[in-house]
């Protein structure tokens, strides 16, 4: 069953701690993305990767880091430098870069709450 | 600066009637225009798209209209069904990115 798996689904973190969100896909897609959703603000792009070992900053990359060591995996680390980390995080993938057709496949999301 | 705007945060429609969701954009260079549907606590799913060279695309109950001169995109759902109740995001492609609007919550009531 092909798809995108995000874990954990819910995560609580104390202020000052780093946390890593996992994203794995078995769709054999080259491109992967991380978005953040906040109420009333839609989805905002954090980072994206078009191929292995390469990634680019999105619109709100400050306080986040990513890696793309394998085609299937694109983990996101929310660092203590991120001022407002409480949000719903969405990972997505596409056969080719989003700019071609825009059709992304999303995971079910990870909700991070900072206490 | 919001490049893609959905000015109506919510819309309520009776079952069987038409739902019309609207989206305005600022940049004439966008290539593809899309609609995504999202249920609570789930990821968005692709619904329908249209390229910048067309003005209409239909898929079953869903039709997307593109008015390039007005920089306006709309999604028509007819007839609306209770299962259509969700948040709808319009999105545009720009170079290698997909840019989303802020979303409109559609509620279809019996």
Interface residues (C-beta under 8 A of the other chain):
Chain A: X4 X33 X35 X40 X41 X42 X43 X44 X45 X48 X50 X56 X58 X90 X92 X97 X98 X99 X100 X101 X102 X103 X104 X105 X106 X107 X108 X109 X111
Chain B: X4 X6 X9 X31 X32 X33 X34 X41 X42 X43 X44 X45 X46 X49 X89 X91 X92 X93 X94 X95 X96 X97 X98 X99 X100 X101 X102 X103
